[in-house]
Amino acid sequence: MALMAAFDPVELEVEDESHRHAGHVGARDGRGHFRVRIRSDRFVGMPPLARHRAVYAALGPLMTTDIHALSIDAQPPEGTAAG
């Protein structure tokens, strides 16, 4: 998975929430709605916007082919500085 390769996370949860958006205009093209919770040392010292941008960059083309909407909770592991 792209997020594993990019961040070597200590925690990663990906939840497909597409079923909650059945009939939604963006869901009609087959792309999904996902929620991501990721904890990685690579986020240490990064502000929240930079962490979100890093997740989007790691997913690359999936954002235009498979993912319609993405909710991101990206943090350093507990006990480390968030940024």
PyMOL Python script that loads the backbone (N, CA, C, O; Angstrom):
from pymol import cmd

cmd.read_pdbstr("""\
ATOM      1  N   MET A   1       0.837  -1.176   0.000  1.00  0.00           N
ATOM      2  CA  MET A   1       0.000   0.000   0.000  1.00  0.00           C
ATOM      3  C   MET A   1       0.890   1.250   0.000  1.00  0.00           C
ATOM      4  O   MET A   1       1.956   1.264   0.616  1.00  0.00           O
ATOM      5  N   ALA A   2       0.450   2.263  -0.678  1.00  0.00           N
ATOM      6  CA  ALA A   2       1.227   3.496  -0.849  1.00  0.00           C
ATOM      7  C   ALA A   2       1.549   4.177   0.475  1.00  0.00           C
ATOM      8  O   ALA A   2       2.649   4.703   0.644  1.00  0.00           O
ATOM      9  N   LEU A   3       0.614   4.177   1.409  1.00  0.00           N
ATOM     10  CA  LEU A   3       0.853   4.848   2.691  1.00  0.00           C
ATOM     11  C   LEU A   3       1.885   4.104   3.526  1.00  0.00           C
ATOM     12  O   LEU A   3       2.678   4.733   4.226  1.00  0.00           O
ATOM     13  N   MET A   4       1.888   2.794   3.466  1.00  0.00           N
ATOM     14  CA  MET A   4       2.896   2.009   4.180  1.00  0.00           C
ATOM     15  C   MET A   4       4.281   2.316   3.633  1.00  0.00           C
ATOM     16  O   MET A   4       5.222   2.528   4.398  1.00  0.00           O
ATOM     17  N   ALA A   5       4.406   2.340   2.337  1.00  0.00           N
ATOM     18  CA  ALA A   5       5.704   2.581   1.704  1.00  0.00           C
ATOM     19  C   ALA A   5       6.217   3.992   1.982  1.00  0.00           C
ATOM     20  O   ALA A   5       7.412   4.186   2.204  1.00  0.00           O
ATOM     21  N   ALA A   6       5.332   4.963   1.970  1.00  0.00           N
ATOM     22  CA  ALA A   6       5.746   6.359   2.125  1.00  0.00           C
ATOM     23  C   ALA A   6       6.049   6.739   3.571  1.00  0.00           C
ATOM     24  O   ALA A   6       6.918   7.576   3.817  1.00  0.00           O
ATOM     25  N   PHE A   7       5.347   6.137   4.532  1.00  0.00           N
ATOM     26  CA  PHE A   7       5.438   6.622   5.906  1.00  0.00           C
ATOM     27  C   PHE A   7       5.918   5.608   6.931  1.00  0.00           C
ATOM     28  O   PHE A   7       6.238   5.994   8.056  1.00  0.00           O
ATOM     29  N   ASP A   8       5.981   4.329   6.591  1.00  0.00           N
ATOM     30  CA  ASP A   8       6.378   3.293   7.546  1.00  0.00           C
ATOM     31  C   ASP A   8       5.675   3.542   8.887  1.00  0.00           C
ATOM     32  O   ASP A   8       6.338   3.688   9.914  1.00  0.00           O
ATOM     33  N   PRO A   9       4.347   3.589   8.881  1.00  0.00           N
ATOM     34  CA  PRO A   9       3.611   4.010  10.069  1.00  0.00           C
ATOM     35  C   PRO A   9       3.668   2.995  11.215  1.00  0.00           C
ATOM     36  O   PRO A   9       3.828   1.793  11.003  1.00  0.00           O
ATOM     37  N   VAL A  10       3.531   3.519  12.423  1.00  0.00           N
ATOM     38  CA  VAL A  10       3.392   2.650  13.585  1.00  0.00           C
ATOM     39  C   VAL A  10       1.922   2.274  13.772  1.00  0.00           C
ATOM     40  O   VAL A  10       1.597   1.319  14.477  1.00  0.00           O
ATOM     41  N   GLU A  11       1.050   3.036  13.133  1.00  0.00           N
ATOM     42  CA  GLU A  11      -0.383   2.750  13.148  1.00  0.00           C
ATOM     43  C   GLU A  11      -0.988   3.232  11.839  1.00  0.00           C
ATOM     44  O   GLU A  11      -0.694   4.333  11.375  1.00  0.00           O
ATOM     45  N   LEU A  12      -1.831   2.403  11.253  1.00  0.00           N
ATOM     46  CA  LEU A  12      -2.531   2.789  10.026  1.00  0.00           C
ATOM     47  C   LEU A  12      -3.888   2.115  10.005  1.00  0.00           C
ATOM     48  O   LEU A  12      -3.990   0.891  10.087  1.00  0.00           O
ATOM     49  N   GLU A  13      -4.923   2.923   9.896  1.00  0.00           N
ATOM     50  CA  GLU A  13      -6.290   2.433   9.746  1.00  0.00           C
ATOM     51  C   GLU A  13      -6.883   3.107   8.516  1.00  0.00           C
ATOM     52  O   GLU A  13      -6.848   4.332   8.393  1.00  0.00           O
ATOM     53  N   VAL A  14      -7.416   2.319   7.624  1.00  0.00           N
ATOM     54  CA  VAL A  14      -8.100   2.851   6.456  1.00  0.00           C
ATOM     55  C   VAL A  14      -9.505   2.271   6.467  1.00  0.00           C
ATOM     56  O   VAL A  14      -9.689   1.054   6.428  1.00  0.00           O
ATOM     57  N   GLU A  15     -10.483   3.148   6.521  1.00  0.00           N
ATOM     58  CA  GLU A  15     -11.881   2.716   6.557  1.00  0.00           C
ATOM     59  C   GLU A  15     -12.591   3.193   5.293  1.00  0.00           C
ATOM     60  O   GLU A  15     -12.574   4.378   4.962  1.00  0.00           O
ATOM     61  N   ASP A  16     -13.204   2.260   4.608  1.00  0.00           N
ATOM     62  CA  ASP A  16     -14.002   2.592   3.426  1.00  0.00           C
ATOM     63  C   ASP A  16     -15.392   2.995   3.906  1.00  0.00           C
ATOM     64  O   ASP A  16     -16.149   2.176   4.426  1.00  0.00           O
ATOM     65  N   GLU A  17     -15.707   4.261   3.723  1.00  0.00           N
ATOM     66  CA  GLU A  17     -17.006   4.786   4.140  1.00  0.00           C
ATOM     67  C   GLU A  17     -17.929   5.020   2.948  1.00  0.00           C
ATOM     68  O   GLU A  17     -18.909   5.757   3.058  1.00  0.00           O
ATOM     69  N   SER A  18     -17.628   4.412   1.837  1.00  0.00           N
ATOM     70  CA  SER A  18     -18.399   4.641   0.614  1.00  0.00           C
ATOM     71  C   SER A  18     -19.877   4.313   0.792  1.00  0.00           C
ATOM     72  O   SER A  18     -20.737   4.976   0.211  1.00  0.00           O
ATOM     73  N   HIS A  19     -20.173   3.295   1.592  1.00  0.00           N
ATOM     74  CA  HIS A  19     -21.572   2.906   1.793  1.00  0.00           C
ATOM     75  C   HIS A  19     -22.399   4.039   2.402  1.00  0.00           C
ATOM     76  O   HIS A  19     -23.615   4.083   2.218  1.00  0.00           O
ATOM     77  N   ARG A  20     -21.752   4.950   3.121  1.00  0.00           N
ATOM     78  CA  ARG A  20     -22.453   6.082   3.718  1.00  0.00           C
ATOM     79  C   ARG A  20     -22.811   7.156   2.691  1.00  0.00           C
ATOM     80  O   ARG A  20     -23.586   8.068   2.979  1.00  0.00           O
ATOM     81  N   HIS A  21     -22.249   7.041   1.510  1.00  0.00           N
ATOM     82  CA  HIS A  21     -22.413   8.082   0.498  1.00  0.00           C
ATOM     83  C   HIS A  21     -23.108   7.567  -0.763  1.00  0.00           C
ATOM     84  O   HIS A  21     -22.999   8.173  -1.829  1.00  0.00           O
ATOM     85  N   ALA A  22     -23.808   6.468  -0.637  1.00  0.00           N
ATOM     86  CA  ALA A  22     -24.538   5.917  -1.783  1.00  0.00           C
ATOM     87  C   ALA A  22     -25.483   6.973  -2.334  1.00  0.00           C
ATOM     88  O   ALA A  22     -26.241   7.591  -1.586  1.00  0.00           O
ATOM     89  N   GLY A  23     -25.435   7.173  -3.624  1.00  0.00           N
ATOM     90  CA  GLY A  23     -26.279   8.162  -4.276  1.00  0.00           C
ATOM     91  C   GLY A  23     -25.670   9.547  -4.333  1.00  0.00           C
ATOM     92  O   GLY A  23     -26.180  10.418  -5.037  1.00  0.00           O
ATOM     93  N   HIS A  24     -24.599   9.763  -3.611  1.00  0.00           N
ATOM     94  CA  HIS A  24     -23.889  11.044  -3.623  1.00  0.00           C
ATOM     95  C   HIS A  24     -23.298  11.262  -5.010  1.00  0.00           C
ATOM     96  O   HIS A  24     -22.805  10.315  -5.621  1.00  0.00           O
ATOM     97  N   VAL A  25     -23.338  12.470  -5.509  1.00  0.00           N
ATOM     98  CA  VAL A  25     -22.879  12.777  -6.865  1.00  0.00           C
ATOM     99  C   VAL A  25     -21.466  12.262  -7.102  1.00  0.00           C
ATOM    100  O   VAL A  25     -21.204  11.659  -8.143  1.00  0.00           O
ATOM    101  N   GLY A  26     -20.553  12.484  -6.166  1.00  0.00           N
ATOM    102  CA  GLY A  26     -19.173  12.051  -6.337  1.00  0.00           C
ATOM    103  C   GLY A  26     -18.992  10.552  -6.289  1.00  0.00           C
ATOM    104  O   GLY A  26     -17.997  10.034  -6.794  1.00  0.00           O
ATOM    105  N   ALA A  27     -19.936   9.846  -5.690  1.00  0.00           N
ATOM    106  CA  ALA A  27     -19.827   8.393  -5.578  1.00  0.00           C
ATOM    107  C   ALA A  27     -20.333   7.685  -6.829  1.00  0.00           C
ATOM    108  O   ALA A  27     -20.072   6.496  -7.009  1.00  0.00           O
ATOM    109  N   ARG A  28     -21.034   8.376  -7.674  1.00  0.00           N
ATOM    110  CA  ARG A  28     -21.618   7.743  -8.856  1.00  0.00           C
ATOM    111  C   ARG A  28     -20.576   7.276  -9.866  1.00  0.00           C
ATOM    112  O   ARG A  28     -20.845   6.378 -10.663  1.00  0.00           O
ATOM    113  N   ASP A  29     -19.387   7.879  -9.838  1.00  0.00           N
ATOM    114  CA  ASP A  29     -18.363   7.476 -10.803  1.00  0.00           C
ATOM    115  C   ASP A  29     -17.540   6.284 -10.312  1.00  0.00           C
ATOM    116  O   ASP A  29     -16.573   5.885 -10.961  1.00  0.00           O
ATOM    117  N   GLY A  30     -17.924   5.714  -9.160  1.00  0.00           N
ATOM    118  CA  GLY A  30     -17.259   4.524  -8.659  1.00  0.00           C
ATOM    119  C   GLY A  30     -16.097   4.783  -7.718  1.00  0.00           C
ATOM    120  O   GLY A  30     -15.542   3.849  -7.140  1.00  0.00           O
ATOM    121  N   ARG A  31     -15.727   6.050  -7.561  1.00  0.00           N
ATOM    122  CA  ARG A  31     -14.638   6.343  -6.626  1.00  0.00           C
ATOM    123  C   ARG A  31     -15.182   6.365  -5.203  1.00  0.00           C
ATOM    124  O   ARG A  31     -16.347   6.696  -4.983  1.00  0.00           O
ATOM    125  N   GLY A  32     -14.339   6.013  -4.243  1.00  0.00           N
ATOM    126  CA  GLY A  32     -14.797   5.830  -2.883  1.00  0.00           C
ATOM    127  C   GLY A  32     -14.526   6.976  -1.932  1.00  0.00           C
ATOM    128  O   GLY A  32     -13.789   7.914  -2.235  1.00  0.00           O
ATOM    129  N   HIS A  33     -15.145   6.865  -0.776  1.00  0.00           N
ATOM    130  CA  HIS A  33     -14.972   7.785   0.348  1.00  0.00           C
ATOM    131  C   HIS A  33     -14.225   7.013   1.431  1.00  0.00           C
ATOM    132  O   HIS A  33     -14.664   5.942   1.851  1.00  0.00           O
ATOM    133  N   PHE A  34     -13.106   7.554   1.878  1.00  0.00           N
ATOM    134  CA  PHE A  34     -12.270   6.848   2.836  1.00  0.00           C
ATOM    135  C   PHE A  34     -11.889   7.742   4.002  1.00  0.00           C
ATOM    136  O   PHE A  34     -11.807   8.964   3.879  1.00  0.00           O
ATOM    137  N   ARG A  35     -11.656   7.091   5.143  1.00  0.00           N
ATOM    138  CA  ARG A  35     -11.135   7.749   6.342  1.00  0.00           C
ATOM    139  C   ARG A  35      -9.807   7.074   6.657  1.00  0.00           C
ATOM    140  O   ARG A  35      -9.720   5.848   6.720  1.00  0.00           O
ATOM    141  N   VAL A  36      -8.763   7.895   6.855  1.00  0.00           N
ATOM    142  CA  VAL A  36      -7.421   7.388   7.154  1.00  0.00           C
ATOM    143  C   VAL A  36      -6.965   7.937   8.495  1.00  0.00           C
ATOM    144  O   VAL A  36      -7.042   9.138   8.750  1.00  0.00           O
ATOM    145  N   ARG A  37      -6.493   7.049   9.339  1.00  0.00           N
ATOM    146  CA  ARG A  37      -5.830   7.423  10.591  1.00  0.00           C
ATOM    147  C   ARG A  37      -4.433   6.836  10.495  1.00  0.00           C
ATOM    148  O   ARG A  37      -4.271   5.621  10.379  1.00  0.00           O
ATOM    149  N   ILE A  38      -3.419   7.700  10.545  1.00  0.00           N
ATOM    150  CA  ILE A  38      -2.043   7.258  10.375  1.00  0.00           C
ATOM    151  C   ILE A  38      -1.150   7.940  11.404  1.00  0.00           C
ATOM    152  O   ILE A  38      -1.261   9.142  11.645  1.00  0.00           O
ATOM    153  N   ARG A  39      -0.270   7.157  12.000  1.00  0.00           N
ATOM    154  CA  ARG A  39       0.714   7.652  12.962  1.00  0.00           C
ATOM    155  C   ARG A  39       2.093   7.240  12.450  1.00  0.00           C
ATOM    156  O   ARG A  39       2.363   6.057  12.244  1.00  0.00           O
ATOM    157  N   SER A  40       2.960   8.231  12.247  1.00  0.00           N
ATOM    158  CA  SER A  40       4.283   7.952  11.696  1.00  0.00           C
ATOM    159  C   SER A  40       5.312   8.929  12.241  1.00  0.00           C
ATOM    160  O   SER A  40       5.017  10.104  12.463  1.00  0.00           O
ATOM    161  N   ASP A  41       6.522   8.430  12.454  1.00  0.00           N
ATOM    162  CA  ASP A  41       7.630   9.298  12.855  1.00  0.00           C
ATOM    163  C   ASP A  41       7.931  10.339  11.786  1.00  0.00           C
ATOM    164  O   ASP A  41       8.515  11.380  12.086  1.00  0.00           O
ATOM    165  N   ARG A  42       7.549  10.078  10.567  1.00  0.00           N
ATOM    166  CA  ARG A  42       7.816  11.021   9.478  1.00  0.00           C
ATOM    167  C   ARG A  42       7.019  12.314   9.621  1.00  0.00           C
ATOM    168  O   ARG A  42       7.318  13.304   8.953  1.00  0.00           O
ATOM    169  N   PHE A  43       6.015  12.311  10.481  1.00  0.00           N
ATOM    170  CA  PHE A  43       5.203  13.509  10.702  1.00  0.00           C
ATOM    171  C   PHE A  43       5.760  14.404  11.814  1.00  0.00           C
ATOM    172  O   PHE A  43       5.257  15.507  12.026  1.00  0.00           O
ATOM    173  N   VAL A  44       6.781  13.943  12.516  1.00  0.00           N
ATOM    174  CA  VAL A  44       7.361  14.728  13.606  1.00  0.00           C
ATOM    175  C   VAL A  44       7.861  16.062  13.046  1.00  0.00           C
ATOM    176  O   VAL A  44       8.609  16.100  12.069  1.00  0.00           O
ATOM    177  N   GLY A  45       7.438  17.140  13.678  1.00  0.00           N
ATOM    178  CA  GLY A  45       7.862  18.472  13.275  1.00  0.00           C
ATOM    179  C   GLY A  45       7.108  19.060  12.097  1.00  0.00           C
ATOM    180  O   GLY A  45       7.377  20.194  11.700  1.00  0.00           O
ATOM    181  N   MET A  46       6.169  18.314  11.530  1.00  0.00           N
ATOM    182  CA  MET A  46       5.396  18.810  10.388  1.00  0.00           C
ATOM    183  C   MET A  46       4.084  19.431  10.880  1.00  0.00           C
ATOM    184  O   MET A  46       3.397  18.838  11.712  1.00  0.00           O
ATOM    185  N   PRO A  47       3.731  20.614  10.375  1.00  0.00           N
ATOM    186  CA  PRO A  47       2.419  21.173  10.714  1.00  0.00           C
ATOM    187  C   PRO A  47       1.305  20.352  10.046  1.00  0.00           C
ATOM    188  O   PRO A  47       1.559  19.631   9.081  1.00  0.00           O
ATOM    189  N   PRO A  48       0.084  20.461  10.557  1.00  0.00           N
ATOM    190  CA  PRO A  48      -1.024  19.652  10.031  1.00  0.00           C
ATOM    191  C   PRO A  48      -1.206  19.734   8.512  1.00  0.00           C
ATOM    192  O   PRO A  48      -1.408  18.707   7.866  1.00  0.00           O
ATOM    193  N   LEU A  49      -1.138  20.923   7.940  1.00  0.00           N
ATOM    194  CA  LEU A  49      -1.335  21.051   6.494  1.00  0.00           C
ATOM    195  C   LEU A  49      -0.262  20.288   5.720  1.00  0.00           C
ATOM    196  O   LEU A  49      -0.562  19.669   4.699  1.00  0.00           O
ATOM    197  N   ALA A  50       0.958  20.325   6.183  1.00  0.00           N
ATOM    198  CA  ALA A  50       2.044  19.600   5.522  1.00  0.00           C
ATOM    199  C   ALA A  50       1.829  18.088   5.621  1.00  0.00           C
ATOM    200  O   ALA A  50       2.139  17.357   4.680  1.00  0.00           O
ATOM    201  N   ARG A  51       1.302  17.616   6.750  1.00  0.00           N
ATOM    202  CA  ARG A  51       1.019  16.174   6.891  1.00  0.00           C
ATOM    203  C   ARG A  51      -0.058  15.749   5.902  1.00  0.00           C
ATOM    204  O   ARG A  51       0.055  14.701   5.267  1.00  0.00           O
ATOM    205  N   HIS A  52      -1.107  16.565   5.772  1.00  0.00           N
ATOM    206  CA  HIS A  52      -2.181  16.237   4.824  1.00  0.00           C
ATOM    207  C   HIS A  52      -1.646  16.241   3.393  1.00  0.00           C
ATOM    208  O   HIS A  52      -1.961  15.348   2.605  1.00  0.00           O
ATOM    209  N   ARG A  53      -0.851  17.229   3.066  1.00  0.00           N
ATOM    210  CA  ARG A  53      -0.284  17.280   1.718  1.00  0.00           C
ATOM    211  C   ARG A  53       0.601  16.075   1.450  1.00  0.00           C
ATOM    212  O   ARG A  53       0.615  15.555   0.334  1.00  0.00           O
ATOM    213  N   ALA A  54       1.338  15.625   2.454  1.00  0.00           N
ATOM    214  CA  ALA A  54       2.202  14.453   2.286  1.00  0.00           C
ATOM    215  C   ALA A  54       1.373  13.194   2.027  1.00  0.00           C
ATOM    216  O   ALA A  54       1.757  12.351   1.216  1.00  0.00           O
ATOM    217  N   VAL A  55       0.237  13.071   2.716  1.00  0.00           N
ATOM    218  CA  VAL A  55      -0.640  11.915   2.493  1.00  0.00           C
ATOM    219  C   VAL A  55      -1.208  11.962   1.076  1.00  0.00           C
ATOM    220  O   VAL A  55      -1.204  10.952   0.372  1.00  0.00           O
ATOM    221  N   TYR A  56      -1.693  13.123   0.658  1.00  0.00           N
ATOM    222  CA  TYR A  56      -2.213  13.252  -0.707  1.00  0.00           C
ATOM    223  C   TYR A  56      -1.129  12.918  -1.736  1.00  0.00           C
ATOM    224  O   TYR A  56      -1.398  12.224  -2.717  1.00  0.00           O
ATOM    225  N   ALA A  57       0.075  13.402  -1.519  1.00  0.00           N
ATOM    226  CA  ALA A  57       1.179  13.132  -2.450  1.00  0.00           C
ATOM    227  C   ALA A  57       1.493  11.643  -2.504  1.00  0.00           C
ATOM    228  O   ALA A  57       1.756  11.104  -3.579  1.00  0.00           O
ATOM    229  N   ALA A  58       1.469  10.975  -1.357  1.00  0.00           N
ATOM    230  CA  ALA A  58       1.758   9.541  -1.326  1.00  0.00           C
ATOM    231  C   ALA A  58       0.701   8.741  -2.083  1.00  0.00           C
ATOM    232  O   ALA A  58       1.008   7.720  -2.697  1.00  0.00           O
ATOM    233  N   LEU A  59      -0.532   9.206  -2.036  1.00  0.00           N
ATOM    234  CA  LEU A  59      -1.616   8.501  -2.737  1.00  0.00           C
ATOM    235  C   LEU A  59      -1.620   8.804  -4.233  1.00  0.00           C
ATOM    236  O   LEU A  59      -2.173   8.040  -5.024  1.00  0.00           O
ATOM    237  N   GLY A  60      -1.003   9.921  -4.617  1.00  0.00           N
ATOM    238  CA  GLY A  60      -0.810  10.270  -6.022  1.00  0.00           C
ATOM    239  C   GLY A  60      -2.027  10.068  -6.891  1.00  0.00           C
ATOM    240  O   GLY A  60      -3.087  10.637  -6.627  1.00  0.00           O
ATOM    241  N   PRO A  61      -1.883   9.256  -7.936  1.00  0.00           N
ATOM    242  CA  PRO A  61      -2.972   9.086  -8.904  1.00  0.00           C
ATOM    243  C   PRO A  61      -4.231   8.444  -8.333  1.00  0.00           C
ATOM    244  O   PRO A  61      -5.303   8.565  -8.926  1.00  0.00           O
ATOM    245  N   LEU A  62      -4.122   7.763  -7.195  1.00  0.00           N
ATOM    246  CA  LEU A  62      -5.327   7.172  -6.600  1.00  0.00           C
ATOM    247  C   LEU A  62      -6.369   8.238  -6.274  1.00  0.00           C
ATOM    248  O   LEU A  62      -7.566   7.956  -6.221  1.00  0.00           O
ATOM    249  N   MET A  63      -5.895   9.474  -6.057  1.00  0.00           N
ATOM    250  CA  MET A  63      -6.821  10.560  -5.747  1.00  0.00           C
ATOM    251  C   MET A  63      -7.701  10.910  -6.943  1.00  0.00           C
ATOM    252  O   MET A  63      -8.754  11.522  -6.762  1.00  0.00           O
ATOM    253  N   THR A  64      -7.312  10.550  -8.128  1.00  0.00           N
ATOM    254  CA  THR A  64      -8.132  10.846  -9.302  1.00  0.00           C
ATOM    255  C   THR A  64      -8.768   9.600  -9.907  1.00  0.00           C
ATOM    256  O   THR A  64      -9.659   9.704 -10.749  1.00  0.00           O
ATOM    257  N   THR A  65      -8.315   8.420  -9.481  1.00  0.00           N
ATOM    258  CA  THR A  65      -8.851   7.195 -10.072  1.00  0.00           C
ATOM    259  C   THR A  65      -9.724   6.378  -9.133  1.00  0.00           C
ATOM    260  O   THR A  65     -10.685   5.749  -9.576  1.00  0.00           O
ATOM    261  N   ASP A  66      -9.402   6.377  -7.838  1.00  0.00           N
ATOM    262  CA  ASP A  66     -10.097   5.511  -6.892  1.00  0.00           C
ATOM    263  C   ASP A  66     -10.738   6.234  -5.708  1.00  0.00           C
ATOM    264  O   ASP A  66     -11.676   5.722  -5.097  1.00  0.00           O
ATOM    265  N   ILE A  67     -10.237   7.408  -5.393  1.00  0.00           N
ATOM    266  CA  ILE A  67     -10.686   8.106  -4.189  1.00  0.00           C
ATOM    267  C   ILE A  67     -11.412   9.393  -4.567  1.00  0.00           C
ATOM    268  O   ILE A  67     -10.868  10.251  -5.262  1.00  0.00           O
ATOM    269  N   HIS A  68     -12.638   9.506  -4.098  1.00  0.00           N
ATOM    270  CA  HIS A  68     -13.408  10.745  -4.304  1.00  0.00           C
ATOM    271  C   HIS A  68     -13.239  11.679  -3.113  1.00  0.00           C
ATOM    272  O   HIS A  68     -13.039  12.883  -3.278  1.00  0.00           O
ATOM    273  N   ALA A  69     -13.322  11.114  -1.914  1.00  0.00           N
ATOM    274  CA  ALA A  69     -13.222  11.919  -0.700  1.00  0.00           C
ATOM    275  C   ALA A  69     -12.340  11.202   0.308  1.00  0.00           C
ATOM    276  O   ALA A  69     -12.361   9.976   0.417  1.00  0.00           O
ATOM    277  N   LEU A  70     -11.556  11.996   1.049  1.00  0.00           N
ATOM    278  CA  LEU A  70     -10.618  11.420   1.996  1.00  0.00           C
ATOM    279  C   LEU A  70     -10.596  12.259   3.267  1.00  0.00           C
ATOM    280  O   LEU A  70     -10.327  13.459   3.227  1.00  0.00           O
ATOM    281  N   SER A  71     -10.880  11.618   4.386  1.00  0.00           N
ATOM    282  CA  SER A  71     -10.767  12.251   5.692  1.00  0.00           C
ATOM    283  C   SER A  71      -9.445  11.764   6.295  1.00  0.00           C
ATOM    284  O   SER A  71      -9.212  10.560   6.395  1.00  0.00           O
ATOM    285  N   ILE A  72      -8.585  12.699   6.694  1.00  0.00           N
ATOM    286  CA  ILE A  72      -7.239  12.343   7.140  1.00  0.00           C
ATOM    287  C   ILE A  72      -7.018  12.760   8.588  1.00  0.00           C
ATOM    288  O   ILE A  72      -7.267  13.905   8.965  1.00  0.00           O
ATOM    289  N   ASP A  73      -6.551  11.819   9.387  1.00  0.00           N
ATOM    290  CA  ASP A  73      -6.047  12.085  10.740  1.00  0.00           C
ATOM    291  C   ASP A  73      -4.600  11.599  10.725  1.00  0.00           C
ATOM    292  O   ASP A  73      -4.340  10.417  10.949  1.00  0.00           O
ATOM    293  N   ALA A  74      -3.667  12.498  10.465  1.00  0.00           N
ATOM    294  CA  ALA A  74      -2.245  12.165  10.347  1.00  0.00           C
ATOM    295  C   ALA A  74      -1.484  12.847  11.481  1.00  0.00           C
ATOM    296  O   ALA A  74      -1.485  14.074  11.591  1.00  0.00           O
ATOM    297  N   GLN A  75      -0.842  12.050  12.315  1.00  0.00           N
ATOM    298  CA  GLN A  75      -0.140  12.559  13.483  1.00  0.00           C
ATOM    299  C   GLN A  75       1.172  11.794  13.671  1.00  0.00           C
ATOM    300  O   GLN A  75       1.322  10.678  13.174  1.00  0.00           O
ATOM    301  N   PRO A  76       2.117  12.398  14.389  1.00  0.00           N
ATOM    302  CA  PRO A  76       3.263  11.613  14.830  1.00  0.00           C
ATOM    303  C   PRO A  76       2.788  10.645  15.918  1.00  0.00           C
ATOM    304  O   PRO A  76       1.709  10.842  16.476  1.00  0.00           O
ATOM    305  N   PRO A  77       3.557   9.616  16.228  1.00  0.00           N
ATOM    306  CA  PRO A  77       3.154   8.707  17.304  1.00  0.00           C
ATOM    307  C   PRO A  77       2.993   9.470  18.621  1.00  0.00           C
ATOM    308  O   PRO A  77       3.626  10.505  18.826  1.00  0.00           O
ATOM    309  N   GLU A  78       2.157   8.962  19.494  1.00  0.00           N
ATOM    310  CA  GLU A  78       1.948   9.613  20.795  1.00  0.00           C
ATOM    311  C   GLU A  78       3.269   9.719  21.521  1.00  0.00           C
ATOM    312  O   GLU A  78       4.101   8.813  21.476  1.00  0.00           O
ATOM    313  N   GLY A  79       3.447  10.851  22.195  1.00  0.00           N
ATOM    314  CA  GLY A  79       4.668  11.071  22.944  1.00  0.00           C
ATOM    315  C   GLY A  79       5.752  11.776  22.156  1.00  0.00           C
ATOM    316  O   GLY A  79       6.836  12.027  22.681  1.00  0.00           O
ATOM    317  N   THR A  80       5.469  12.105  20.879  1.00  0.00           N
ATOM    318  CA  THR A  80       6.431  12.860  20.069  1.00  0.00           C
ATOM    319  C   THR A  80       5.830  14.201  19.712  1.00  0.00           C
ATOM    320  O   THR A  80       4.615  14.383  19.783  1.00  0.00           O
ATOM    321  N   ALA A  81       6.671  15.132  19.330  1.00  0.00           N
ATOM    322  CA  ALA A  81       6.215  16.490  19.001  1.00  0.00           C
ATOM    323  C   ALA A  81       5.483  16.499  17.675  1.00  0.00           C
ATOM    324  O   ALA A  81       5.983  15.964  16.686  1.00  0.00           O
ATOM    325  N   ALA A  82       4.305  17.102  17.644  1.00  0.00           N
ATOM    326  CA  ALA A  82       3.492  17.149  16.431  1.00  0.00           C
ATOM    327  C   ALA A  82       4.013  18.176  15.431  1.00  0.00           C
ATOM    328  O   ALA A  82       3.937  17.936  14.226  1.00  0.00           O
ATOM    329  N   GLY A  83       4.522  19.274  15.872  1.00  0.00           N
ATOM    330  CA  GLY A  83       4.984  20.296  14.924  1.00  0.00           C
ATOM    331  C   GLY A  83       4.205  21.561  14.992  1.00  0.00           C
ATOM    332  O   GLY A  83       4.488  22.501  14.249  1.00  0.00           O
TER     333      GLY A  83
END
""", "prot")
cmd.dss("prot")
cmd.show_as("cartoon", "prot")
cmd.util.cbc("prot")
cmd.orient("prot")
